[in-house]
Amino acid sequence: MKVTRTSAFTGIIHTLDLPITDSDLRAWHEGMLIQDACPDLSEDQREFIMTGVTPEEWDVAFGEEE
């Protein structure tokens, strides 16, 4: 499913095609922890859903992970 979010860092709108369903997103919106609602997503993908921040934006802001 395509998920569109506005980056909390840059204000840029990004869209990613993620392997989730409407019911996964609904569960998260209703209070389930994101890692429980969307267990098949990577940490980066879950962060994108929550904040709209892409891995590239994290790298620019904080440097690449060592």
Distance bins in CASP14 RR format, pairs under 12 A and 6 or more apart:
PFRMAT RR
TARGET T0000
AUTHOR 0000-0000-0000
RMODE 2
METHOD distances of the structure
MODEL  1
1 15 0 0 0 0 0 1 0 0 0 0 0
1 16 0 0 0 0 1 0 0 0 0 0 0
1 17 1 0 0 1 0 0 0 0 0 0 0
1 18 1 0 0 1 0 0 0 0 0 0 0
1 19 1 0 0 1 0 0 0 0 0 0 0
1 20 1 0 1 0 0 0 0 0 0 0 0
1 21 1 0 0 1 0 0 0 0 0 0 0
1 22 1 0 0 1 0 0 0 0 0 0 0
1 23 0 0 0 0 0 1 0 0 0 0 0
1 24 0 0 0 0 1 0 0 0 0 0 0
1 25 0 0 0 0 1 0 0 0 0 0 0
1 26 0 0 0 0 0 1 0 0 0 0 0
1 38 0 0 0 0 0 1 0 0 0 0 0
1 41 0 0 0 0 0 1 0 0 0 0 0
1 45 0 0 0 0 0 1 0 0 0 0 0
1 49 0 0 0 0 0 1 0 0 0 0 0
2 14 0 0 0 0 0 1 0 0 0 0 0
2 15 1 0 1 0 0 0 0 0 0 0 0
2 16 1 0 0 1 0 0 0 0 0 0 0
2 17 1 0 1 0 0 0 0 0 0 0 0
2 18 1 0 0 1 0 0 0 0 0 0 0
2 19 0 0 0 0 0 1 0 0 0 0 0
2 20 0 0 0 0 0 1 0 0 0 0 0
2 22 0 0 0 0 0 1 0 0 0 0 0
2 25 0 0 0 0 0 1 0 0 0 0 0
2 48 0 0 0 0 0 1 0 0 0 0 0
3 13 0 0 0 0 0 1 0 0 0 0 0
3 14 0 0 0 0 1 0 0 0 0 0 0
3 15 1 0 0 1 0 0 0 0 0 0 0
3 16 1 0 1 0 0 0 0 0 0 0 0
3 17 1 0 0 1 0 0 0 0 0 0 0
3 18 1 0 1 0 0 0 0 0 0 0 0
3 19 0 0 0 0 0 1 0 0 0 0 0
3 20 1 0 0 1 0 0 0 0 0 0 0
3 21 0 0 0 0 0 1 0 0 0 0 0
3 22 0 0 0 0 0 1 0 0 0 0 0
3 24 0 0 0 0 0 1 0 0 0 0 0
3 25 1 0 0 1 0 0 0 0 0 0 0
3 28 0 0 0 0 0 1 0 0 0 0 0
3 38 0 0 0 0 0 1 0 0 0 0 0
3 41 0 0 0 0 0 1 0 0 0 0 0
3 45 0 0 0 0 1 0 0 0 0 0 0
3 46 0 0 0 0 0 1 0 0 0 0 0
3 47 0 0 0 0 0 1 0 0 0 0 0
3 48 1 0 0 1 0 0 0 0 0 0 0
3 49 1 0 0 1 0 0 0 0 0 0 0
3 50 0 0 0 0 0 1 0 0 0 0 0
3 52 0 0 0 0 1 0 0 0 0 0 0
3 54 0 0 0 0 0 1 0 0 0 0 0
4 12 0 0 0 0 0 1 0 0 0 0 0
4 13 1 0 0 1 0 0 0 0 0 0 0
4 14 1 0 0 1 0 0 0 0 0 0 0
4 15 1 0 1 0 0 0 0 0 0 0 0
4 16 0 0 0 0 1 0 0 0 0 0 0
4 17 0 0 0 0 0 1 0 0 0 0 0
4 18 0 0 0 0 0 1 0 0 0 0 0
4 25 0 0 0 0 0 1 0 0 0 0 0
4 48 0 0 0 0 0 1 0 0 0 0 0
4 49 0 0 0 0 0 1 0 0 0 0 0
4 52 0 0 0 0 1 0 0 0 0 0 0
5 11 0 0 0 0 1 0 0 0 0 0 0
5 12 0 0 0 0 1 0 0 0 0 0 0
5 13 1 0 0 1 0 0 0 0 0 0 0
5 14 1 0 0 1 0 0 0 0 0 0 0
5 15 1 0 0 1 0 0 0 0 0 0 0
5 16 0 0 0 0 1 0 0 0 0 0 0
5 18 0 0 0 0 0 1 0 0 0 0 0
5 25 0 0 0 0 0 1 0 0 0 0 0
5 45 0 0 0 0 0 1 0 0 0 0 0
5 46 0 0 0 0 0 1 0 0 0 0 0
5 47 0 0 0 0 0 1 0 0 0 0 0
5 48 1 0 0 1 0 0 0 0 0 0 0
5 49 1 0 0 1 0 0 0 0 0 0 0
5 50 0 0 0 0 1 0 0 0 0 0 0
5 51 1 0 0 1 0 0 0 0 0 0 0
5 52 1 1 0 0 0 0 0 0 0 0 0
5 53 0 0 0 0 1 0 0 0 0 0 0
5 54 0 0 0 0 1 0 0 0 0 0 0
5 57 0 0 0 0 0 1 0 0 0 0 0
6 12 1 0 0 1 0 0 0 0 0 0 0
6 13 1 0 1 0 0 0 0 0 0 0 0
6 14 1 0 0 1 0 0 0 0 0 0 0
6 15 0 0 0 0 0 1 0 0 0 0 0
6 48 0 0 0 0 0 1 0 0 0 0 0
6 51 0 0 0 0 1 0 0 0 0 0 0
6 52 1 0 0 1 0 0 0 0 0 0 0
6 53 0 0 0 0 1 0 0 0 0 0 0
6 54 0 0 0 0 0 1 0 0 0 0 0
6 57 0 0 0 0 0 1 0 0 0 0 0
7 13 1 0 0 1 0 0 0 0 0 0 0
7 14 1 0 0 1 0 0 0 0 0 0 0
7 15 0 0 0 0 0 1 0 0 0 0 0
7 16 0 0 0 0 0 1 0 0 0 0 0
7 47 0 0 0 0 0 1 0 0 0 0 0
7 48 0 0 0 0 1 0 0 0 0 0 0
7 50 0 0 0 0 0 1 0 0 0 0 0
7 51 1 0 0 1 0 0 0 0 0 0 0
7 52 1 0 1 0 0 0 0 0 0 0 0
7 53 1 0 1 0 0 0 0 0 0 0 0
7 54 1 0 0 1 0 0 0 0 0 0 0
7 55 0 0 0 0 0 1 0 0 0 0 0
7 56 0 0 0 0 0 1 0 0 0 0 0
7 57 1 0 1 0 0 0 0 0 0 0 0
7 58 0 0 0 0 0 1 0 0 0 0 0
7 60 0 0 0 0 0 1 0 0 0 0 0
7 61 0 0 0 0 0 1 0 0 0 0 0
8 14 0 0 0 0 0 1 0 0 0 0 0
8 47 0 0 0 0 1 0 0 0 0 0 0
8 48 0 0 0 0 0 1 0 0 0 0 0
8 49 0 0 0 0 0 1 0 0 0 0 0
8 50 0 0 0 0 1 0 0 0 0 0 0
8 51 1 0 1 0 0 0 0 0 0 0 0
8 52 1 0 0 1 0 0 0 0 0 0 0
8 53 1 0 1 0 0 0 0 0 0 0 0
8 54 0 0 0 0 0 1 0 0 0 0 0
8 57 0 0 0 0 1 0 0 0 0 0 0
8 58 0 0 0 0 0 1 0 0 0 0 0
8 61 0 0 0 0 0 1 0 0 0 0 0
9 47 0 0 0 0 0 1 0 0 0 0 0
9 48 0 0 0 0 0 1 0 0 0 0 0
9 51 1 0 0 1 0 0 0 0 0 0 0
9 52 0 0 0 0 1 0 0 0 0 0 0
9 53 1 0 1 0 0 0 0 0 0 0 0
9 54 0 0 0 0 1 0 0 0 0 0 0
9 55 0 0 0 0 0 1 0 0 0 0 0
9 56 0 0 0 0 0 1 0 0 0 0 0
9 57 1 0 1 0 0 0 0 0 0 0 0
9 58 0 0 0 0 1 0 0 0 0 0 0
9 59 0 0 0 0 0 1 0 0 0 0 0
9 60 0 0 0 0 1 0 0 0 0 0 0
9 61 1 0 1 0 0 0 0 0 0 0 0
9 62 0 0 0 0 0 1 0 0 0 0 0
10 51 0 0 0 0 0 1 0 0 0 0 0
10 52 0 0 0 0 1 0 0 0 0 0 0
10 53 0 0 0 0 1 0 0 0 0 0 0
10 54 0 0 0 0 1 0 0 0 0 0 0
10 56 0 0 0 0 0 1 0 0 0 0 0
10 57 1 0 0 1 0 0 0 0 0 0 0
10 58 0 0 0 0 0 1 0 0 0 0 0
10 60 0 0 0 0 1 0 0 0 0 0 0
10 61 0 0 0 0 1 0 0 0 0 0 0
11 51 0 0 0 0 0 1 0 0 0 0 0
11 52 0 0 0 0 1 0 0 0 0 0 0
11 53 0 0 0 0 1 0 0 0 0 0 0
11 54 0 0 0 0 0 1 0 0 0 0 0
11 57 0 0 0 0 1 0 0 0 0 0 0
12 52 0 0 0 0 1 0 0 0 0 0 0
12 53 0 0 0 0 1 0 0 0 0 0 0
12 54 0 0 0 0 1 0 0 0 0 0 0
12 56 0 0 0 0 0 1 0 0 0 0 0
12 57 0 0 0 0 1 0 0 0 0 0 0
12 60 0 0 0 0 0 1 0 0 0 0 0
13 48 0 0 0 0 0 1 0 0 0 0 0
13 52 0 0 0 0 1 0 0 0 0 0 0
13 54 0 0 0 0 0 1 0 0 0 0 0
14 45 0 0 0 0 0 1 0 0 0 0 0
14 47 0 0 0 0 0 1 0 0 0 0 0
14 48 1 0 0 1 0 0 0 0 0 0 0
14 49 0 0 0 0 0 1 0 0 0 0 0
14 51 0 0 0 0 0 1 0 0 0 0 0
14 52 1 0 0 1 0 0 0 0 0 0 0
14 53 0 0 0 0 1 0 0 0 0 0 0
14 54 1 0 1 0 0 0 0 0 0 0 0
14 55 0 0 0 0 0 1 0 0 0 0 0
14 56 0 0 0 0 1 0 0 0 0 0 0
14 57 0 0 0 0 1 0 0 0 0 0 0
15 48 0 0 0 0 1 0 0 0 0 0 0
15 49 0 0 0 0 0 1 0 0 0 0 0
15 52 0 0 0 0 0 1 0 0 0 0 0
15 54 0 0 0 0 0 1 0 0 0 0 0
16 41 0 0 0 0 0 1 0 0 0 0 0
16 42 0 0 0 0 0 1 0 0 0 0 0
16 44 0 0 0 0 1 0 0 0 0 0 0
16 45 1 0 0 1 0 0 0 0 0 0 0
16 46 0 0 0 0 0 1 0 0 0 0 0
16 47 0 0 0 0 0 1 0 0 0 0 0
16 48 1 0 1 0 0 0 0 0 0 0 0
16 49 0 0 0 0 1 0 0 0 0 0 0
16 52 0 0 0 0 1 0 0 0 0 0 0
16 53 0 0 0 0 0 1 0 0 0 0 0
16 54 1 0 0 1 0 0 0 0 0 0 0
16 55 0 0 0 0 0 1 0 0 0 0 0
16 56 0 0 0 0 0 1 0 0 0 0 0
17 41 0 0 0 0 0 1 0 0 0 0 0
17 45 0 0 0 0 0 1 0 0 0 0 0
17 48 0 0 0 0 0 1 0 0 0 0 0
18 24 0 0 0 0 1 0 0 0 0 0 0
18 25 0 0 0 0 1 0 0 0 0 0 0
18 34 0 0 0 0 0 1 0 0 0 0 0
18 38 0 0 0 0 1 0 0 0 0 0 0
18 40 0 0 0 0 1 0 0 0 0 0 0
18 41 1 0 0 1 0 0 0 0 0 0 0
18 42 0 0 0 0 1 0 0 0 0 0 0
18 44 0 0 0 0 0 1 0 0 0 0 0
18 45 1 0 1 0 0 0 0 0 0 0 0
18 46 0 0 0 0 1 0 0 0 0 0 0
18 47 0 0 0 0 0 1 0 0 0 0 0
18 48 1 0 0 1 0 0 0 0 0 0 0
18 49 1 0 0 1 0 0 0 0 0 0 0
18 52 0 0 0 0 0 1 0 0 0 0 0
19 38 0 0 0 0 1 0 0 0 0 0 0
19 39 0 0 0 0 0 1 0 0 0 0 0
19 40 1 0 1 0 0 0 0 0 0 0 0
19 41 1 0 0 1 0 0 0 0 0 0 0
19 42 0 0 0 0 0 1 0 0 0 0 0
19 45 0 0 0 0 1 0 0 0 0 0 0
19 46 0 0 0 0 0 1 0 0 0 0 0
19 49 0 0 0 0 0 1 0 0 0 0 0
20 26 0 0 0 0 0 1 0 0 0 0 0
20 27 0 0 0 0 1 0 0 0 0 0 0
20 28 0 0 0 0 1 0 0 0 0 0 0
20 34 0 0 0 0 0 1 0 0 0 0 0
20 37 0 0 0 0 1 0 0 0 0 0 0
20 38 1 0 1 0 0 0 0 0 0 0 0
20 39 0 0 0 0 0 1 0 0 0 0 0
20 40 1 0 0 1 0 0 0 0 0 0 0
20 41 1 0 0 1 0 0 0 0 0 0 0
20 42 0 0 0 0 0 1 0 0 0 0 0
20 45 0 0 0 0 1 0 0 0 0 0 0
20 46 0 0 0 0 1 0 0 0 0 0 0
20 48 0 0 0 0 0 1 0 0 0 0 0
20 49 1 0 0 1 0 0 0 0 0 0 0
21 27 0 0 0 0 1 0 0 0 0 0 0
21 28 0 0 0 0 0 1 0 0 0 0 0
21 37 0 0 0 0 0 1 0 0 0 0 0
21 38 0 0 0 0 1 0 0 0 0 0 0
21 40 0 0 0 0 0 1 0 0 0 0 0
21 41 0 0 0 0 0 1 0 0 0 0 0
22 28 0 0 0 0 0 1 0 0 0 0 0
22 29 0 0 0 0 0 1 0 0 0 0 0
22 37 0 0 0 0 0 1 0 0 0 0 0
22 38 0 0 0 0 0 1 0 0 0 0 0
23 29 0 0 0 0 0 1 0 0 0 0 0
23 30 0 0 0 0 0 1 0 0 0 0 0
23 32 0 0 0 0 0 1 0 0 0 0 0
23 37 0 0 0 0 1 0 0 0 0 0 0
23 38 0 0 0 0 0 1 0 0 0 0 0
24 30 0 0 0 0 0 1 0 0 0 0 0
24 32 0 0 0 0 1 0 0 0 0 0 0
24 33 0 0 0 0 0 1 0 0 0 0 0
24 34 0 0 0 0 1 0 0 0 0 0 0
24 35 0 0 0 0 0 1 0 0 0 0 0
24 36 0 0 0 0 1 0 0 0 0 0 0
24 37 1 0 1 0 0 0 0 0 0 0 0
24 38 1 0 1 0 0 0 0 0 0 0 0
24 39 0 0 0 0 1 0 0 0 0 0 0
24 40 0 0 0 0 1 0 0 0 0 0 0
24 41 0 0 0 0 1 0 0 0 0 0 0
24 45 0 0 0 0 0 1 0 0 0 0 0
24 46 0 0 0 0 0 1 0 0 0 0 0
24 49 0 0 0 0 1 0 0 0 0 0 0
25 31 0 0 0 0 0 1 0 0 0 0 0
25 32 0 0 0 0 0 1 0 0 0 0 0
25 34 0 0 0 0 1 0 0 0 0 0 0
25 37 1 0 0 1 0 0 0 0 0 0 0
25 38 1 0 0 1 0 0 0 0 0 0 0
25 41 0 0 0 0 0 1 0 0 0 0 0
25 46 0 0 0 0 0 1 0 0 0 0 0
25 49 1 0 0 1 0 0 0 0 0 0 0
25 50 0 0 0 0 0 1 0 0 0 0 0
26 32 0 0 0 0 1 0 0 0 0 0 0
26 37 0 0 0 0 1 0 0 0 0 0 0
26 38 0 0 0 0 0 1 0 0 0 0 0
27 33 0 0 0 0 1 0 0 0 0 0 0
27 34 0 0 0 0 1 0 0 0 0 0 0
27 35 0 0 0 0 0 1 0 0 0 0 0
27 36 1 0 0 1 0 0 0 0 0 0 0
27 37 1 0 1 0 0 0 0 0 0 0 0
27 38 0 0 0 0 1 0 0 0 0 0 0
27 39 0 0 0 0 0 1 0 0 0 0 0
27 49 0 0 0 0 0 1 0 0 0 0 0
28 34 1 0 1 0 0 0 0 0 0 0 0
28 35 0 0 0 0 1 0 0 0 0 0 0
28 36 0 0 0 0 1 0 0 0 0 0 0
28 37 1 1 0 0 0 0 0 0 0 0 0
28 38 1 0 0 1 0 0 0 0 0 0 0
28 39 0 0 0 0 0 1 0 0 0 0 0
28 41 0 0 0 0 0 1 0 0 0 0 0
28 46 0 0 0 0 1 0 0 0 0 0 0
28 49 1 0 0 1 0 0 0 0 0 0 0
28 50 0 0 0 0 1 0 0 0 0 0 0
29 37 0 0 0 0 1 0 0 0 0 0 0
29 38 0 0 0 0 0 1 0 0 0 0 0
29 49 0 0 0 0 0 1 0 0 0 0 0
29 50 0 0 0 0 0 1 0 0 0 0 0
30 36 0 0 0 0 0 1 0 0 0 0 0
30 37 0 0 0 0 1 0 0 0 0 0 0
31 37 0 0 0 0 1 0 0 0 0 0 0
32 38 0 0 0 0 1 0 0 0 0 0 0
32 39 0 0 0 0 0 1 0 0 0 0 0
33 39 0 0 0 0 1 0 0 0 0 0 0
33 46 0 0 0 0 1 0 0 0 0 0 0
33 50 0 0 0 0 0 1 0 0 0 0 0
34 40 0 0 0 0 0 1 0 0 0 0 0
34 41 0 0 0 0 1 0 0 0 0 0 0
34 42 0 0 0 0 0 1 0 0 0 0 0
34 43 0 0 0 0 1 0 0 0 0 0 0
34 45 0 0 0 0 1 0 0 0 0 0 0
34 46 1 0 1 0 0 0 0 0 0 0 0
34 47 0 0 0 0 1 0 0 0 0 0 0
34 48 0 0 0 0 0 1 0 0 0 0 0
34 49 1 0 0 1 0 0 0 0 0 0 0
34 50 1 0 0 1 0 0 0 0 0 0 0
34 51 0 0 0 0 0 1 0 0 0 0 0
35 41 0 0 0 0 1 0 0 0 0 0 0
35 42 0 0 0 0 0 1 0 0 0 0 0
35 43 0 0 0 0 1 0 0 0 0 0 0
35 45 0 0 0 0 0 1 0 0 0 0 0
35 46 1 0 0 1 0 0 0 0 0 0 0
35 47 0 0 0 0 0 1 0 0 0 0 0
35 49 0 0 0 0 0 1 0 0 0 0 0
35 50 0 0 0 0 0 1 0 0 0 0 0
36 46 0 0 0 0 0 1 0 0 0 0 0
37 46 0 0 0 0 1 0 0 0 0 0 0
37 49 0 0 0 0 1 0 0 0 0 0 0
37 50 0 0 0 0 0 1 0 0 0 0 0
38 45 1 0 0 1 0 0 0 0 0 0 0
38 46 1 0 0 1 0 0 0 0 0 0 0
38 47 0 0 0 0 0 1 0 0 0 0 0
38 48 0 0 0 0 0 1 0 0 0 0 0
38 49 1 0 0 1 0 0 0 0 0 0 0
38 50 0 0 0 0 0 1 0 0 0 0 0
39 45 0 0 0 0 0 1 0 0 0 0 0
39 46 0 0 0 0 1 0 0 0 0 0 0
40 46 0 0 0 0 0 1 0 0 0 0 0
41 47 0 0 0 0 1 0 0 0 0 0 0
41 48 0 0 0 0 1 0 0 0 0 0 0
41 49 1 0 0 1 0 0 0 0 0 0 0
41 50 0 0 0 0 0 1 0 0 0 0 0
42 48 0 0 0 0 1 0 0 0 0 0 0
42 49 0 0 0 0 0 1 0 0 0 0 0
42 55 0 0 0 0 1 0 0 0 0 0 0
43 49 0 0 0 0 0 1 0 0 0 0 0
43 50 0 0 0 0 0 1 0 0 0 0 0
43 51 0 0 0 0 0 1 0 0 0 0 0
43 53 0 0 0 0 0 1 0 0 0 0 0
43 55 0 0 0 0 1 0 0 0 0 0 0
43 58 0 0 0 0 0 1 0 0 0 0 0
43 65 0 0 0 0 0 1 0 0 0 0 0
44 50 0 0 0 0 0 1 0 0 0 0 0
44 51 0 0 0 0 0 1 0 0 0 0 0
44 52 0 0 0 0 0 1 0 0 0 0 0
44 53 0 0 0 0 1 0 0 0 0 0 0
44 54 1 0 0 1 0 0 0 0 0 0 0
44 55 1 0 1 0 0 0 0 0 0 0 0
44 56 0 0 0 0 1 0 0 0 0 0 0
44 57 0 0 0 0 0 1 0 0 0 0 0
44 58 1 0 0 1 0 0 0 0 0 0 0
44 59 0 0 0 0 0 1 0 0 0 0 0
44 65 0 0 0 0 0 1 0 0 0 0 0
45 51 0 0 0 0 0 1 0 0 0 0 0
45 52 0 0 0 0 0 1 0 0 0 0 0
45 53 0 0 0 0 0 1 0 0 0 0 0
45 54 0 0 0 0 1 0 0 0 0 0 0
45 55 0 0 0 0 1 0 0 0 0 0 0
46 52 0 0 0 0 0 1 0 0 0 0 0
46 53 0 0 0 0 0 1 0 0 0 0 0
46 55 0 0 0 0 0 1 0 0 0 0 0
47 53 1 0 0 1 0 0 0 0 0 0 0
47 54 0 0 0 0 1 0 0 0 0 0 0
47 55 0 0 0 0 1 0 0 0 0 0 0
47 57 0 0 0 0 1 0 0 0 0 0 0
47 58 1 0 0 1 0 0 0 0 0 0 0
48 54 1 0 0 1 0 0 0 0 0 0 0
48 55 0 0 0 0 1 0 0 0 0 0 0
48 56 0 0 0 0 0 1 0 0 0 0 0
48 57 0 0 0 0 1 0 0 0 0 0 0
48 58 0 0 0 0 1 0 0 0 0 0 0
51 57 0 0 0 0 1 0 0 0 0 0 0
51 58 0 0 0 0 1 0 0 0 0 0 0
51 61 0 0 0 0 0 1 0 0 0 0 0
52 58 0 0 0 0 0 1 0 0 0 0 0
53 59 0 0 0 0 0 1 0 0 0 0 0
53 60 0 0 0 0 0 1 0 0 0 0 0
53 61 0 0 0 0 1 0 0 0 0 0 0
53 62 0 0 0 0 0 1 0 0 0 0 0
54 60 0 0 0 0 1 0 0 0 0 0 0
54 61 0 0 0 0 0 1 0 0 0 0 0
55 61 0 0 0 0 0 1 0 0 0 0 0
55 62 0 0 0 0 0 1 0 0 0 0 0
55 63 0 0 0 0 0 1 0 0 0 0 0
55 64 0 0 0 0 1 0 0 0 0 0 0
55 65 0 0 0 0 1 0 0 0 0 0 0
56 62 0 0 0 0 0 1 0 0 0 0 0
56 63 0 0 0 0 0 1 0 0 0 0 0
56 64 0 0 0 0 1 0 0 0 0 0 0
57 63 0 0 0 0 0 1 0 0 0 0 0
58 64 0 0 0 0 1 0 0 0 0 0 0
58 65 0 0 0 0 1 0 0 0 0 0 0
59 65 0 0 0 0 1 0 0 0 0 0 0
59 66 0 0 0 0 0 1 0 0 0 0 0
END
